[in-house]
Amino acid sequence: MNPTLKQLAGEVRDGRDDQVAQPLAVRHDLLRQLDLWVARGWLRALDRAFVAFLVELQPQADPRVLLAAALTSHQLGHGHVCLDLEATLGAPDAALSLPPEGDEGRDVLLPSQLLHGVRLDAWREALAASPLVEVVDERPGDPEPSETATSPLVLCAQRLYLRRYWRHELEIALALRERLGRQAPLAADLAPRLAALFAQAPTEDGQRVTDWQKLACALAARGYFSLITGGPGTGKTTTVVRLLGLLQAPAVAAGQPLRIRLAAPTGKAAARLSESIGQQVRALPLAEDVLQAIPAEVTTLHRLLGSRPDTRHFRHHRDNPLALDVLVVDEASMIDLEMMASLLDALPPQARLILLGDKDQLASVEAGAVLGDLCRDAEEGWYSAETRAWLQRVSGETWQGLREGSAQAHPLAQQTVMLRHSRRFGASSGIGRLARLVNRQQAGDARALLDSPPADLFDLRL
């Protein structure tokens, strides 16, 4: 007969006032606690099964290691690729989103109670001493991931990963570092081509504003990896259409048209981009042969990479790369960590990759908010003096208010542009101000705005 929740809870509540809660001192008690969390719906059966697998590998495993493993698996289910030990100890219930909304957490130990008295250094030491965990350095010059290591968990500084996700993260970092370290060949007449494509200067409230679309095209033209992010109505699709024209026109003139592919994470996103590009390409001020060389067909990432039944692996990879020169991926905020690693692995070295999306929207279903992480510096700019001077030289654009950094400290920022002017609503409008506060997580200011809304903002409270 299965024990009731109260019986399970009673068995694991002993020792709450001790420095380390009883379940973290006795392996059997911890497993009972995890069973209780599964029964309450706090953990997935998958998380508990992972712990059972680790116990099979290491019957004498430290309960603190097993708990960390369960929580790492739990975090994956919530879209996080690792368990941040320091954040978890700082505010366990909030960091783990436990108890779930609507559950008051009665008759069961909360994570904050279970972890009461656990010190960060002691937890790290327990993990580092376990044969289930490999400890790795996080220095920028890390070597490629080992092909022979077998430990299921990886500890990097204060972050605990399942090995597969640590490998994906490292592979992405290495691939992007290599791409950011090279500059693509530039057309000698890049500046006049840019000027022709962006002949009409943008305005907002009757004032001339910085043409961030033009800057995005300039940066993407010089790199093998570029990020273009922006909110609704900022012109992401318009930008990419002009970028394709900017890249393809000199290639067609040289008799070597680029092999361009367009992709999106889902079929719906692919269909939407295909329709938008088909409508906008004809409006470009370019020769007919160039327009004909700009594709409008958009495919899904799975179809592009060649998904195979009954396996996570794709037909295209490092040893069988994609046959293309330029790849544009729309709605990139929906790309998860594993898909991004597979995509970079399948790209030929000389191909340009342009990611397009809203860093504040449409997070990936699987673990890893890749675009959001990559665009962390987008809001503040962080362009180096060299990048700023080059952009001003080829585009004629200037801007104010962004922070300046170095290419060494902010390498991604040198190939990232945030489109800042919405054609749907102005920055000074009520919805524009509210969106900015929400995206910056300024909850108090957002509530204050809703309490005294401007004329164009309506707050309907249910």
C-alpha positions in Angstrom: 0.0 0.0 0.0 1.4 3.4 -1.0 2.1 5.8 1.9 -0.1 8.9 2.1 1.3 12.4 1.6 1.0 13.0 5.4 2.9 9.8 6.1 5.7 10.7 3.7 5.8 14.2 5.0 6.1 12.9 8.6 9.0 10.7 7.7 11.1 13.6 6.3 10.3 16.4 8.7 12.7 15.4 11.4 15.7 17.5 11.9 14.4 20.8 10.6 16.2 22.7 13.2 19.6 21.0 12.5 22.2 22.7 10.5 21.5 20.4 7.6 17.9 19.1 7.2 17.6 15.4 7.9 16.9 14.3 4.3 20.3 15.8 3.3 22.0 13.7 5.9 20.4 10.4 5.1 20.1 9.2 1.5 16.9 7.2 2.1 15.2 10.2 3.7 16.1 12.4 0.7 14.6 9.8 -1.7 11.4 9.8 0.3 11.3 13.6 0.2 11.7 13.5 -3.6 8.9 10.9 -3.8 6.7 13.3 -1.9 7.5 16.2 -4.2 6.7 14.0 -7.2 3.4 13.0 -5.6 2.5 16.7 -5.1 3.4 17.5 -8.6 6.4 19.6 -7.6 8.9 17.4 -9.4 8.4 15.4 -12.6 8.7 11.6 -12.5 11.5 12.2 -15.0 13.5 14.1 -12.4 13.0 11.3 -9.8 14.0 8.7 -12.4 17.2 10.6 -13.1 18.1 10.4 -9.4 17.4 6.7 -9.4 19.7 6.3 -12.3 22.5 8.1 -10.4 22.0 5.9 -7.4 22.5 2.9 -9.6 25.7 4.4 -10.8 26.9 5.4 -7.4 25.0 3.7 -4.5 26.8 5.7 -1.9 26.2 9.1 -3.5 26.0 12.0 -1.2 22.4 13.1 -0.7 23.4 16.7 -1.4 24.6 15.6 -4.9 21.4 13.7 -5.5 19.3 16.7 -4.5 21.4 19.0 -6.8 20.8 16.5 -9.7 17.1 16.4 -9.1 16.9 20.2 -9.0 19.0 20.5 -12.2 16.6 18.2 -14.0 13.7 20.2 -12.5 15.2 23.4 -13.8 15.5 22.0 -17.3 11.7 21.4 -17.2 11.3 25.1 -16.5 13.5 26.1 -19.5 16.8 26.7 -17.5 19.9 24.8 -18.8 21.6 24.6 -15.4 21.1 24.9 -11.6 22.7 28.1 -10.2 23.8 27.0 -6.8 24.2 30.5 -5.4 20.9 31.7 -6.6 19.2 28.6 -5.3 20.6 29.0 -1.8 19.9 32.7 -1.8 16.1 32.3 -2.4 15.4 28.6 -2.9 11.6 28.7 -3.3 11.7 31.6 -5.8 14.7 30.2 -7.8 13.0 26.8 -8.2 9.4 28.1 -8.6 8.3 25.9 -5.8 5.7 25.3 -4.5 3.8 25.6 -7.8 1.2 28.4 -8.1 -1.9 27.4 -6.2 -0.2 25.0 -3.8 0.3 26.4 -0.3 3.0 23.9 0.5 1.5 22.4 3.6 2.5 19.0 4.9 5.7 19.0 3.0 9.2 20.4 3.3 9.8 23.5 1.1 13.1 23.8 -0.7 14.0 26.7 1.6 13.5 24.4 4.6 15.3 21.5 3.0 18.3 23.7 2.1 18.4 25.6 5.4 21.9 25.7 6.7 23.5 24.4 3.5 26.6 26.5 2.7 27.6 27.2 -0.9 31.2 26.1 -0.4 30.1 22.9 1.3 27.6 22.1 -1.5 30.3 22.7 -4.1 32.8 20.5 -2.3 30.3 17.7 -2.1 29.7 17.9 -5.8 33.3 18.2 -6.7 34.1 15.1 -4.6 31.5 13.0 -6.4 32.4 10.7 -9.3 29.1 11.6 -10.8 30.3 15.2 -11.4 33.1 16.6 -13.5 34.5 20.0 -12.5 35.5 22.3 -15.4 37.0 25.7 -15.7 35.1 28.6 -17.2 38.1 30.5 -18.5 37.5 32.0 -22.0 40.2 29.7 -23.5 38.5 26.4 -22.5 39.3 23.5 -24.8 36.7 21.6 -26.8 34.5 19.3 -24.7 36.0 15.9 -24.0 34.7 13.0 -26.0 35.7 10.5 -23.3 34.3 12.0 -20.1 31.3 10.0 -18.9 30.1 11.7 -15.7 26.5 12.7 -16.1 26.9 16.1 -14.3 29.2 19.0 -14.9 30.0 21.7 -12.4 31.3 25.0 -13.9 31.9 27.6 -11.2 28.5 27.8 -9.3 26.5 26.2 -12.1 25.5 22.6 -12.3 24.6 21.1 -15.7 23.5 17.9 -17.2 26.5 17.0 -19.4 24.7 17.2 -22.7 23.5 20.8 -22.0 27.0 21.8 -20.8 28.4 20.5 -24.1 25.8 22.4 -26.1 26.6 25.6 -24.3 30.3 25.2 -24.7 30.0 24.2 -28.4 27.9 27.3 -29.1 30.4 29.6 -27.3 33.4 28.1 -29.2 31.6 28.4 -32.6 30.5 32.0 -32.0 33.9 33.0 -30.7 35.5 31.7 -33.9 32.9 33.5 -36.1 33.2 36.8 -34.3 37.0 36.6 -34.7 36.8 36.9 -38.5 35.5 39.6 -40.8 33.7 38.8 -44.0 34.8 40.4 -47.3 33.2 43.8 -47.9 32.0 45.2 -51.2 34.1 48.2 -52.1 31.0 50.3 -52.7 29.2 49.3 -49.5 28.5 52.9 -48.5 26.7 54.0 -51.7 24.7 50.7 -51.8 23.5 51.3 -48.3 22.6 54.9 -49.1 20.5 53.7 -52.1 18.6 51.1 -50.1 17.9 53.6 -47.3 17.3 56.7 -49.3 14.5 57.9 -47.0 15.6 58.9 -43.5 13.3 57.7 -40.7 11.5 60.2 -38.5 9.6 60.1 -35.2 7.3 62.8 -34.0 8.5 64.9 -37.0 12.2 64.6 -36.0 15.0 62.8 -37.8 16.1 59.7 -35.8 18.9 57.2 -36.1 18.3 54.6 -38.9 18.9 51.4 -36.9 17.8 49.3 -39.8 20.6 50.8 -41.9 23.1 50.1 -39.1 21.9 46.5 -38.8 22.5 45.9 -42.5 26.0 47.5 -42.3 27.0 45.3 -39.4 25.6 42.1 -40.9 27.5 42.8 -44.1 30.8 42.7 -42.4 30.5 39.6 -40.1 30.0 35.9 -40.2 27.5 36.1 -37.3 25.0 38.9 -36.6 22.1 39.5 -34.3 19.2 41.8 -35.2 16.6 42.3 -32.5 13.7 44.6 -32.0 10.2 44.7 -30.7 6.9 44.7 -32.6 6.7 47.1 -35.5 10.5 48.0 -35.5 10.9 46.6 -39.1 12.8 43.4 -38.6 11.5 41.9 -41.9 12.1 45.1 -43.8 15.6 45.1 -42.5 16.4 41.6 -43.6 14.9 42.1 -47.1 17.2 45.1 -47.6 20.1 43.1 -46.2 19.6 40.3 -48.7 19.6 42.9 -51.4 22.7 44.5 -50.1 24.6 41.2 -50.0 23.2 39.7 -53.2 23.7 42.7 -55.5 27.5 42.8 -55.7 27.6 39.0 -55.8 25.3 38.9 -58.9 27.3 41.7 -60.5 30.4 39.5 -60.1 28.7 36.6 -61.6 28.7 34.6 -58.4 25.2 34.9 -56.8 25.1 33.9 -53.1 23.2 30.7 -52.1 20.8 32.2 -49.6 18.5 30.2 -47.3 15.8 31.4 -45.0 14.5 29.5 -42.0 12.3 29.8 -38.9 11.8 27.5 -35.9 8.1 26.7 -36.7 6.0 26.2 -39.8 3.8 29.1 -38.9 6.7 31.5 -38.5 8.2 30.2 -41.8 4.9 30.8 -43.7 4.6 34.3 -42.2 8.1 35.3 -43.2 7.8 33.8 -46.6 4.6 35.9 -47.3 6.3 39.1 -45.9 9.5 38.7 -47.9 7.6 37.9 -51.1 5.6 41.2 -50.8 8.6 43.4 -49.9 11.3 42.2 -52.3 9.6 43.7 -55.4 9.9 47.2 -53.8 13.7 47.1 -53.6 15.5 49.6 -55.8 17.6 46.8 -57.5 18.0 45.3 -60.9 15.6 42.5 -61.9 18.4 39.8 -61.9 19.2 40.7 -58.3 15.5 40.5 -57.2 15.3 37.1 -58.9 18.2 35.9 -56.8 16.6 36.8 -53.5 14.6 33.8 -52.3 11.2 34.1 -50.7 10.8 30.5 -49.7 11.3 29.9 -45.9 11.7 26.5 -44.4 11.7 25.2 -40.9 15.0 24.5 -39.1 14.2 20.8 -38.7 13.6 20.5 -42.5 16.7 22.6 -43.3 19.0 20.5 -41.1 17.4 17.2 -42.2 15.7 15.7 -39.2 15.9 11.9 -39.0 13.3 9.6 -37.3 14.1 8.1 -33.9 17.2 10.2 -33.3 18.1 13.6 -32.0 20.8 13.9 -34.8 20.4 15.6 -38.1 21.5 14.7 -41.6 23.6 17.9 -41.8 26.4 18.4 -39.4 30.1 19.3 -39.4 31.1 16.5 -41.7 28.1 17.1 -44.0 27.5 20.9 -43.9 24.7 22.8 -45.4 25.3 24.0 -49.0 24.7 27.8 -48.5 26.5 31.1 -48.2 24.0 33.1 -46.1 21.4 31.8 -43.6 18.8 34.0 -42.1 16.8 32.6 -39.2 13.6 34.5 -38.2 11.9 34.3 -34.8 15.2 33.2 -33.3 13.9 33.7 -29.8 12.2 30.3 -30.2 15.6 28.5 -30.8 16.6 26.3 -27.9 20.1 25.5 -26.8 20.3 22.1 -28.5 18.9 23.4 -31.8 21.4 26.3 -31.8 24.3 23.9 -31.3 23.1 21.7 -34.2 22.6 24.7 -36.4 26.1 26.1 -35.8 27.6 22.6 -36.3 26.0 22.3 -39.7 27.1 25.7 -41.0 30.1 25.8 -43.4 32.9 28.2 -42.1 32.4 30.8 -44.8 28.6 31.1 -44.4 27.1 34.1 -42.8 24.5 33.5 -40.1 22.0 36.2 -39.3 19.6 35.7 -36.3 16.5 37.9 -36.3 14.0 38.1 -33.5 12.5 39.9 -30.5 14.7 39.2 -27.4 11.7 39.9 -25.1 9.2 37.5 -26.8 8.5 34.0 -27.8 10.9 32.1 -25.6 11.9 28.6 -26.7 9.8 25.7 -25.6 12.8 23.5 -24.7 15.6 24.6 -22.4 17.8 27.6 -23.2 16.7 31.2 -24.0 19.6 31.6 -26.5 18.6 34.8 -28.2 17.8 36.6 -24.9 21.2 35.5 -23.5 23.1 36.6 -26.7 21.3 40.0 -26.8 22.0 40.8 -23.1 24.0 43.9 -24.1 21.7 45.0 -27.0 19.8 47.6 -24.9 22.9 49.6 -23.9 24.9 49.2 -27.1 28.5 48.7 -25.9 30.0 49.4 -29.3 33.7 49.9 -29.3 35.2 53.2 -30.6 36.4 51.2 -33.7 32.9 49.8 -34.4 31.3 53.2 -33.9 33.7 54.9 -36.2 33.3 52.3 -38.9 29.5 52.4 -38.7 29.5 56.2 -39.0 31.8 56.0 -42.0 29.8 53.6 -44.0 26.3 54.6 -43.0 26.5 58.3 -42.1 24.4 57.6 -39.0 25.1 58.9 -35.5 23.5 58.1 -32.2 23.5 59.2 -28.6 22.9 57.6 -25.2 24.5 54.2 -25.7 27.3 52.9 -23.6 30.8 52.5 -25.1 32.9 49.4 -24.5 35.7 47.4 -26.0 35.5 44.6 -28.6 37.4 42.3 -26.2 35.0 42.8 -23.3 31.8 42.9 -25.5 32.5 40.9 -28.6 28.9 40.0 -29.4 27.8 43.6 -29.1 30.0 44.5 -32.1 27.7 42.4 -34.3 24.4 43.2 -32.6 21.9 45.8 -33.5 18.6 46.6 -31.6 16.0 48.2 -33.8 14.6 51.0 -31.5 11.8 52.8 -33.4 8.4 51.2 -33.7 6.2 52.0 -36.7 3.2 50.8 -34.7 3.5 53.1 -31.7 5.9 55.9 -30.7 8.4 55.6 -27.8 6.6 58.4 -26.0 3.2 56.8 -26.4 1.5 55.1 -23.4 1.9 51.6 -24.8 5.5 52.3 -25.8 6.4 53.5 -22.3 4.6 50.5 -20.7 6.3 48.0 -23.0 9.7 49.5 -22.2 9.1 49.3 -18.4 7.8 45.7 -18.6 10.8 44.6 -20.8 13.2 46.2 -18.3 11.4 44.5 -15.4 10.5 47.8 -13.7 7.3 46.5 -12.1 6.8 49.4 -9.7 7.1 52.1 -12.5 4.8 50.0 -14.7 2.1 49.8 -12.0 2.4 53.5 -11.4 1.9 54.2 -15.1 -1.2 52.0 -15.1 -2.6 53.7 -12.0 -2.4 57.1 -13.9 -2.6 56.0 -17.5 -2.2 58.5 -20.4 -5.1 59.0 -22.8 -3.9 56.4 -25.3 -3.5 53.6 -22.7 -6.5 51.7 -21.2 -6.1 49.4 -18.2 -8.9 46.8 -18.1 -8.7 45.0 -14.7 -10.6 41.7 -14.5 
